[in-house]
Amino acid sequence: MKEISCKLLVIGAGPGGYVCAIRAGQLGVDTVIVEAGKPGGTCLNVGCIPSKALIHAAEEYEKIRHMADGRSPLGISLQGPSVDLAATIAWKDGIVGRLNSGVSGLLRKARVKIVQGRAAFRDGKTVEVQTETGMQVIRAEMVVIATGSKPVELPFLPFGGPVISSTEALSLTSLPKKLVVVGGGYIGLELGTAFAKLGSEVTIVEAAAQVLPQYDGELVRPVQKRLQQLGVRVMTGAKAKGLASGGDALLVETSDGKEQKLAADKILVTVGRRPNTNMAGLDGLDLDRSGPFLRIDDQCRTSMRGVFAIGDITGEPMLAHRAMAQGEMVAEIASGLKRGWDKRCIPAVCFTDPEILSAGLSPDEARRNGVEVRVGQFPFSANGRAMTVLAEDGFVRVVARADNNVVLGLQAVGAGVSELASAFALAIEMGARVEDIAATVHAHPTRGEGLQEAALKTLGHALHI
């Protein structure tokens, strides 16, 4: 049995874990990182990156199908296309592989020791890792738990056979003719839309009154319109009940209490994610919980001295960029720097068609907090760049305090609005007022002009509407 000691031990090489280890290594902290799978975690391997690759491939295929059907307003036509899903998945895997290698290289560059295997706690300072070459014991002054999350499995729809999670959906090598998606959140809609564009007959089953229930109806409407154009059937107020006896259909209770049978080659369950707290020995530690998550303070410290937790295991929002920011902070604390969590907003992007972007407070959230707000909105139908790329659906919205015009929230729905996330977050983090955005010269012609125009609208003098 081999034993090593270090100052900082990071368990899990997902976005939070590997960023924490890299930053700690850069600061000269003796760091070890343990990972059972490939570096990059869910996001890189079976989440953010591969899903966006599939979404892009589906968008390209749909464009070509329109041209082949003679429906392109650009005057472009060609012969009917086909899609080789196995080749698409191989391309996606190639991107993931490149990024895996990149993360490993960055860890080595930062002089972080990588241990491959599954960790089990002996105590709050010691773990055992079963590696290919035998048992490795690691003792550390400080430990960071960054074990992430996994898809929620419904007891009446266990994964296996036709029932798949997002992980399996991103590895399919043949296109399901009929796909039923259980759960109309961002994962279900992103993947459901992609498969619809590739040619699957898609039905989405959502228990709430609207899909994407975490967003307000105004942001969701353009997405609902696009789903209808794609031929996606959306059933809201509907509950999945289980597989039909033959295993080739999903039983659903509709909003009127009736039962329907939805034929399906594959049933994709996307009803959320839960923290990976089943790590061996974790229950033996004196760690306070907040529901299923580990409770942390504003420095990501748990209830045990010297034990930190970051990322999905610590609760919502379960976003890779939140985990990265937490990881960087913890690494600097471990090196002796003074740091704390002082984030005014964490932007969230839904890569549907069109995309949804939200940073800070929505109008309703601000009002529920007792704040009087003024709201300005600018439609992409009045944006020259949106017109030239056939993407006029959607808008940009500014939410500001009515008394001093400090920006509280920024939202957008439209093609490519994810690229505005940095501008949105920066404006809120810097404490911008509406006048600051309105007075900033925005490049023309760009979608980003919608932000300036929405600010002008908030002030009561929009120029282009």
C-alpha positions as CSV (number, residue, x, y, z in Angstrom):
1,M,0.0,0.0,0.0
2,K,1.5,3.3,-1.1
3,E,1.1,6.5,0.9
4,I,1.5,10.1,-0.1
5,S,1.0,13.4,1.7
6,C,0.0,16.8,0.3
7,K,-1.3,20.1,1.4
8,L,-4.5,20.1,-0.7
9,L,-6.4,17.1,-1.9
10,V,-9.1,17.6,-4.5
11,I,-11.6,14.8,-5.1
12,G,-13.2,15.0,-8.5
13,A,-11.7,16.5,-11.7
14,G,-14.8,18.2,-13.0
15,P,-14.9,21.9,-13.8
16,G,-14.7,22.9,-10.2
17,G,-12.2,20.3,-9.1
18,Y,-9.7,20.7,-12.0
19,V,-9.8,24.6,-11.8
20,C,-9.3,24.4,-8.1
21,A,-6.3,22.1,-8.5
22,I,-4.7,24.1,-11.4
23,R,-5.0,27.4,-9.5
24,A,-3.6,25.8,-6.3
25,G,-0.7,24.4,-8.3
26,Q,0.0,27.8,-9.9
27,L,0.1,29.3,-6.3
28,G,2.7,26.7,-5.2
29,V,0.3,24.6,-3.1
30,D,1.3,20.9,-3.1
31,T,-1.8,19.5,-4.7
32,V,-3.2,16.0,-5.5
33,I,-6.4,15.4,-7.6
34,V,-8.3,12.2,-7.6
35,E,-10.7,11.2,-10.5
36,A,-12.4,7.9,-11.2
37,G,-13.1,8.7,-14.8
38,K,-11.8,11.1,-17.5
39,P,-10.8,14.6,-16.5
40,G,-13.4,17.2,-17.1
41,G,-16.3,15.7,-15.3
42,T,-19.9,15.6,-16.4
43,C,-19.7,18.9,-18.2
44,L,-16.9,18.1,-20.5
45,N,-17.6,14.4,-21.0
46,V,-21.4,13.9,-21.0
47,G,-22.9,17.3,-20.5
48,C,-22.2,20.9,-21.6
49,I,-19.6,20.3,-24.3
50,P,-21.0,17.1,-26.1
51,S,-24.6,18.4,-25.9
52,K,-23.6,21.7,-27.6
53,A,-21.7,19.7,-30.3
54,L,-24.8,17.7,-31.0
55,I,-27.0,20.8,-31.0
56,H,-24.7,22.5,-33.5
57,A,-24.7,19.4,-35.8
58,A,-28.5,19.3,-35.6
59,E,-28.7,23.0,-36.5
60,E,-26.4,22.5,-39.5
61,Y,-28.4,19.5,-40.7
62,E,-31.7,21.4,-40.4
63,K,-30.4,24.3,-42.5
64,I,-29.4,21.9,-45.2
65,R,-32.8,20.1,-45.1
66,H,-34.5,23.5,-45.6
67,M,-32.3,24.1,-48.6
68,A,-33.0,20.7,-50.0
69,D,-36.8,21.4,-49.6
70,G,-36.4,24.6,-51.5
71,R,-37.5,26.6,-48.5
72,S,-34.4,28.7,-48.1
73,P,-35.1,32.4,-48.5
74,L,-31.5,32.9,-49.4
75,G,-32.0,31.3,-52.8
76,I,-29.8,28.3,-52.0
77,S,-30.9,24.8,-53.0
78,L,-29.3,21.3,-53.1
79,Q,-30.1,17.6,-53.2
80,G,-31.6,15.9,-50.2
81,P,-29.1,15.4,-47.3
82,S,-28.7,12.5,-44.8
83,V,-27.2,12.2,-41.4
84,D,-24.8,9.6,-40.1
85,L,-25.3,9.9,-36.4
86,A,-22.4,7.5,-35.6
87,A,-20.1,9.9,-37.5
88,T,-21.6,12.9,-35.7
89,I,-21.0,11.2,-32.3
90,A,-17.4,10.3,-33.4
91,W,-16.8,14.0,-34.2
92,K,-18.3,15.0,-30.8
93,D,-16.1,12.4,-29.1
94,G,-13.1,13.9,-30.8
95,I,-13.8,17.3,-29.3
96,V,-14.2,15.7,-25.9
97,G,-11.0,13.8,-26.2
98,R,-9.0,17.0,-27.2
99,L,-10.4,18.8,-24.1
100,N,-9.7,15.8,-21.9
101,S,-6.1,15.9,-23.0
102,G,-6.0,19.7,-22.5
103,V,-7.2,19.5,-18.9
104,S,-4.6,16.7,-18.1
105,G,-1.9,18.9,-19.7
106,L,-2.9,21.9,-17.7
107,L,-2.9,19.9,-14.4
108,R,0.6,18.6,-15.2
109,K,1.8,22.1,-16.1
110,A,0.6,23.3,-12.7
111,R,2.6,20.4,-11.1
112,V,-0.6,18.7,-9.8
113,K,-0.3,15.0,-9.1
114,I,-3.2,13.1,-10.8
115,V,-4.4,9.8,-9.1
116,Q,-6.8,7.7,-11.2
117,G,-9.3,5.8,-9.2
118,R,-12.3,6.0,-6.9
119,A,-11.6,7.7,-3.5
120,A,-13.0,6.5,-0.2
121,F,-12.7,8.5,3.1
122,R,-11.0,7.0,6.1
123,D,-11.4,10.3,7.9
124,G,-11.6,14.0,7.1
125,K,-7.9,14.2,6.2
126,T,-7.3,10.8,4.6
127,V,-8.6,8.9,1.6
128,E,-8.0,5.5,0.1
129,V,-7.9,5.2,-3.7
130,Q,-8.1,1.9,-5.5
131,T,-5.9,2.4,-8.6
132,E,-4.8,0.0,-11.3
133,T,-1.5,-0.6,-9.5
134,G,-3.1,-1.1,-6.0
135,M,-4.3,0.8,-3.1
136,Q,-3.1,4.4,-2.7
137,V,-3.5,6.3,0.6
138,I,-3.5,10.1,0.5
139,R,-3.2,12.3,3.6
140,A,-3.9,16.0,3.2
141,E,-4.0,19.1,5.3
142,M,-7.1,20.3,3.4
143,V,-9.6,18.4,1.3
144,V,-12.0,19.7,-1.4
145,I,-15.0,17.6,-2.3
146,A,-16.0,18.2,-5.9
147,T,-17.8,15.0,-6.8
148,G,-20.5,16.7,-8.9
149,S,-24.0,15.3,-9.7
150,K,-25.8,12.7,-11.8
151,P,-29.2,12.4,-13.5
152,V,-32.2,11.8,-11.3
153,E,-33.6,8.3,-11.9
154,L,-37.4,7.9,-11.5
155,P,-38.3,4.7,-9.5
156,F,-41.1,3.9,-12.0
157,L,-38.8,4.5,-15.0
158,P,-35.4,3.1,-14.1
159,F,-32.6,3.6,-16.6
160,G,-32.0,0.6,-18.9
161,G,-33.4,-0.7,-22.2
162,P,-35.5,2.0,-23.9
163,V,-35.2,4.4,-20.9
164,I,-32.1,6.6,-21.1
165,S,-30.5,9.5,-19.4
166,S,-28.8,12.4,-21.1
167,T,-25.5,10.5,-20.8
168,E,-26.8,7.7,-23.1
169,A,-28.6,10.2,-25.4
170,L,-25.3,11.8,-26.2
171,S,-23.8,8.4,-27.2
172,L,-26.6,7.1,-29.5
173,T,-25.3,6.0,-32.9
174,S,-28.6,5.5,-34.5
175,L,-31.5,8.0,-34.6
176,P,-34.6,7.0,-32.6
177,K,-37.7,7.3,-34.8
178,K,-39.9,8.2,-31.9
179,L,-38.3,9.9,-28.9
180,V,-40.3,10.8,-25.7
181,V,-38.6,13.3,-23.4
182,V,-39.8,13.2,-19.7
183,G,-39.0,16.6,-18.3
184,G,-39.3,19.9,-20.0
185,G,-36.4,21.7,-18.3
186,Y,-33.3,22.9,-20.1
187,I,-31.7,19.5,-20.6
188,G,-34.8,17.9,-22.0
189,L,-35.5,20.8,-24.4
190,E,-32.0,21.2,-25.6
191,L,-31.7,17.5,-26.5
192,G,-35.3,17.1,-27.6
193,T,-34.9,20.1,-30.0
194,A,-31.6,18.6,-31.4
195,F,-33.1,15.2,-32.1
196,A,-36.2,16.8,-33.7
197,K,-33.9,18.7,-36.1
198,L,-32.1,15.5,-36.9
199,G,-35.4,13.8,-37.9
200,S,-36.8,12.2,-34.7
201,E,-40.5,12.5,-33.9
202,V,-40.2,14.1,-30.5
203,T,-42.8,14.4,-27.7
204,I,-42.0,16.3,-24.5
205,V,-43.9,15.5,-21.3
206,E,-43.8,18.2,-18.6
207,A,-45.7,18.1,-15.3
208,A,-45.7,21.9,-14.9
209,A,-48.0,24.3,-16.7
210,Q,-45.2,25.4,-19.1
211,V,-41.9,24.0,-20.3
212,L,-38.8,25.7,-18.8
213,P,-40.8,26.5,-15.7
214,Q,-37.7,28.3,-14.1
215,Y,-38.1,31.1,-16.7
216,D,-40.9,33.6,-17.1
217,G,-43.4,33.1,-19.9
218,E,-42.2,36.0,-21.9
219,L,-38.8,34.4,-22.3
220,V,-40.2,31.0,-23.1
221,R,-42.8,32.0,-25.7
222,P,-40.3,32.2,-28.6
223,V,-39.0,28.7,-27.7
224,Q,-42.5,27.3,-27.6
225,K,-43.2,28.8,-31.0
226,R,-40.0,27.2,-32.4
227,L,-40.9,23.8,-31.0
228,Q,-44.2,24.0,-32.8
229,Q,-42.5,24.9,-36.0
230,L,-40.2,21.8,-35.6
231,G,-43.2,19.6,-35.1
232,V,-42.4,18.8,-31.5
233,R,-45.4,17.8,-29.5
234,V,-45.4,19.4,-26.0
235,M,-47.6,18.0,-23.3
236,T,-47.7,20.3,-20.2
237,G,-49.5,19.4,-17.0
238,A,-48.8,15.8,-17.8
239,K,-47.2,13.1,-15.6
240,A,-45.2,10.1,-16.7
241,K,-46.5,6.9,-15.0
242,G,-44.2,4.2,-16.3
243,L,-43.5,1.9,-19.2
244,A,-46.4,0.1,-21.0
245,S,-46.3,-3.7,-20.7
246,G,-44.5,-4.2,-24.0
247,G,-41.8,-1.7,-23.1
248,D,-42.4,0.2,-26.4
249,A,-44.4,3.1,-25.0
250,L,-44.7,5.5,-22.1
251,L,-47.9,5.7,-20.0
252,V,-48.8,9.3,-19.3
253,E,-51.5,10.9,-17.2
254,T,-52.7,14.1,-19.0
255,S,-53.9,17.3,-17.4
256,D,-57.5,16.1,-17.6
257,G,-56.8,13.0,-15.7
258,K,-56.9,10.6,-18.6
259,E,-54.2,8.1,-19.5
260,Q,-52.4,8.0,-22.8
261,K,-49.9,5.7,-24.3
262,L,-47.0,7.3,-26.2
263,A,-45.1,5.0,-28.5
264,A,-41.4,5.4,-28.2
265,D,-38.1,3.8,-29.4
266,K,-36.3,5.7,-26.6
267,I,-37.6,7.5,-23.5
268,L,-35.2,10.2,-22.4
269,V,-35.6,11.1,-18.7
270,T,-34.4,14.6,-17.8
271,V,-36.1,15.5,-14.5
272,G,-33.1,17.0,-12.8
273,R,-29.8,16.1,-11.3
274,R,-28.8,15.0,-7.7
275,P,-25.5,15.4,-5.9
276,N,-23.0,12.6,-5.9
277,T,-23.0,12.1,-2.1
278,N,-22.6,8.3,-2.3
279,M,-18.8,8.4,-2.0
280,A,-17.6,5.7,0.3
281,G,-16.9,7.0,3.8
282,L,-18.6,10.4,3.2
283,D,-21.5,9.5,5.5
284,G,-19.0,8.8,8.3
285,L,-17.9,12.4,8.3
286,D,-19.5,15.1,10.4
287,L,-20.8,17.2,7.5
288,D,-23.9,19.3,7.8
289,R,-26.4,19.0,5.0
290,S,-28.8,21.3,3.3
291,G,-31.4,18.9,2.0
292,P,-29.4,16.5,-0.2
293,F,-26.5,18.9,-0.6
294,L,-23.4,19.6,1.6
295,R,-23.9,22.9,3.5
296,I,-21.1,25.5,2.9
297,D,-20.4,29.0,4.0
298,D,-19.3,31.9,1.8
299,Q,-15.8,30.4,1.5
300,C,-17.1,27.0,0.6
301,R,-16.1,25.6,4.0
302,T,-18.1,22.7,5.3
303,S,-18.9,22.0,9.0
304,M,-15.6,20.1,9.3
305,R,-12.3,22.1,9.7
306,G,-10.1,21.8,6.6
307,V,-12.9,20.3,4.4
308,F,-14.3,22.3,1.6
309,A,-17.0,21.5,-1.0
310,I,-17.6,23.0,-4.4
311,G,-19.9,22.6,-7.4
312,D,-23.1,20.6,-7.8
313,I,-22.7,18.8,-4.5
314,T,-23.3,22.2,-2.7
315,G,-26.6,23.0,-4.4
316,E,-28.1,25.3,-6.9
317,P,-27.4,26.7,-9.3
318,M,-25.8,23.5,-10.6
319,L,-23.7,25.2,-13.3
320,A,-20.1,24.5,-14.4
321,H,-19.1,28.2,-14.2
322,R,-20.3,28.5,-10.6
323,A,-18.2,25.4,-9.7
324,M,-15.1,26.9,-11.5
325,A,-15.4,30.2,-9.6
326,Q,-15.8,28.3,-6.3
327,G,-12.8,26.2,-7.2
328,E,-10.6,29.2,-8.0
329,M,-11.6,30.9,-4.7
330,V,-10.9,27.8,-2.6
331,A,-7.5,27.3,-4.1
332,E,-6.6,30.9,-3.2
333,I,-7.9,30.4,0.4
334,A,-5.8,27.2,0.6
335,S,-2.7,29.2,-0.4
336,G,-3.3,31.8,2.4
337,L,-5.0,34.5,0.4
338,K,-8.1,36.3,1.7
339,R,-11.1,35.5,-0.5
340,G,-14.9,35.3,-0.1
341,W,-17.9,34.6,-2.3
342,D,-19.1,38.0,-3.5
343,K,-21.0,37.3,-6.7
344,R,-23.8,39.6,-7.6
345,C,-25.0,37.2,-10.3
346,I,-24.3,33.9,-12.0
347,P,-25.5,34.0,-15.6
348,A,-27.5,31.0,-16.8
349,V,-27.9,30.0,-20.5
350,C,-30.5,27.6,-22.0
351,F,-29.2,26.4,-25.4
352,T,-32.6,25.9,-26.8
353,D,-33.7,27.3,-30.2
354,P,-33.7,30.2,-29.7
355,E,-31.3,30.5,-26.7
356,I,-32.3,32.0,-23.4
357,L,-29.9,34.0,-21.3
358,S,-30.6,35.3,-17.8
359,A,-28.4,37.2,-15.4
360,G,-29.6,38.8,-12.1
361,L,-33.2,39.3,-11.3
362,S,-36.2,39.1,-13.5
363,P,-38.9,41.8,-13.2
364,D,-41.1,39.5,-11.0
365,E,-38.2,38.4,-8.8
366,A,-37.3,42.0,-8.2
367,R,-40.8,43.0,-7.3
368,R,-41.1,40.0,-5.0
369,N,-38.1,41.4,-3.2
370,G,-40.0,44.6,-2.7
371,V,-38.1,46.6,-5.3
372,E,-39.9,49.0,-7.6
373,V,-38.4,48.5,-11.1
374,R,-38.4,50.0,-14.6
375,V,-38.1,47.6,-17.5
376,G,-37.0,48.2,-21.0
377,Q,-37.2,45.7,-23.9
378,F,-35.9,45.7,-27.4
379,P,-37.0,43.2,-30.1
380,F,-34.5,41.5,-32.4
381,S,-37.1,42.1,-35.2
382,A,-35.7,45.7,-35.2
383,N,-32.1,44.6,-35.2
384,G,-30.2,44.7,-38.5
385,R,-27.8,41.9,-37.7
386,A,-30.7,39.6,-36.6
387,M,-32.4,40.3,-39.9
388,T,-29.4,39.4,-42.0
389,V,-29.0,36.0,-40.4
390,L,-32.7,35.1,-40.4
391,A,-33.0,35.2,-36.6
392,E,-35.5,37.9,-35.7
393,D,-37.3,36.1,-32.9
394,G,-36.7,37.3,-29.3
395,F,-35.6,40.3,-27.4
396,V,-33.2,41.9,-24.9
397,R,-34.6,43.1,-21.5
398,V,-33.2,45.4,-18.9
399,V,-34.5,45.4,-15.3
400,A,-33.4,48.3,-13.2
401,R,-34.3,50.0,-9.9
402,A,-36.8,52.8,-10.5
403,D,-35.2,55.1,-8.0
404,N,-31.5,55.1,-9.2
405,N,-31.4,53.1,-12.4
406,V,-29.0,50.5,-11.0
407,V,-29.2,47.4,-13.2
408,L,-30.7,44.4,-11.3
409,G,-31.1,42.0,-14.1
410,L,-30.6,41.4,-17.8
411,Q,-32.4,38.8,-19.9
412,A,-32.5,37.8,-23.6
413,V,-34.0,35.2,-25.8
414,G,-32.8,34.8,-29.4
415,A,-30.3,33.2,-31.7
416,G,-26.8,33.3,-30.3
417,V,-27.6,35.4,-27.2
418,S,-25.4,33.1,-25.1
419,E,-22.5,35.2,-26.3
420,L,-24.0,38.2,-24.5
421,A,-23.6,36.4,-21.1
422,S,-20.2,38.0,-20.3
423,A,-21.5,41.6,-21.1
424,F,-24.6,40.9,-18.9
425,A,-22.7,39.6,-16.0
426,L,-20.0,42.3,-16.2
427,A,-22.7,45.1,-16.2
428,I,-24.3,43.7,-13.0
429,E,-21.0,42.9,-11.3
430,M,-19.7,46.4,-11.9
431,G,-22.9,47.9,-10.5
432,A,-23.8,49.6,-13.8
433,R,-26.6,52.0,-14.1
434,V,-28.9,52.0,-17.2
435,E,-27.2,55.2,-18.3
436,D,-23.8,53.5,-18.4
437,I,-25.1,50.9,-20.8
438,A,-26.9,53.4,-22.9
439,A,-23.9,55.6,-23.2
440,T,-21.5,52.8,-24.2
441,V,-20.8,52.7,-27.9
442,H,-21.9,49.3,-29.2
443,A,-20.5,47.9,-32.5
444,H,-22.9,47.9,-35.5
445,P,-24.3,45.7,-36.9
446,T,-24.4,43.3,-34.0
447,R,-27.0,41.5,-31.8
448,G,-25.3,43.3,-28.8
449,E,-26.8,46.5,-29.9
450,G,-30.0,45.1,-28.5
451,L,-28.6,45.6,-25.0
452,Q,-27.9,49.3,-25.6
453,E,-31.4,49.8,-27.2
454,A,-33.1,48.1,-24.3
455,A,-31.2,50.4,-22.0
456,L,-32.4,53.4,-24.0
457,K,-35.9,52.0,-23.9
458,T,-35.7,51.8,-20.1
459,L,-34.8,55.5,-20.1
460,G,-37.7,56.3,-22.3
461,H,-36.0,57.2,-25.6
462,A,-35.2,54.1,-27.7
463,L,-33.9,55.1,-31.1
464,H,-34.8,52.2,-33.3
465,I,-38.3,51.3,-32.2
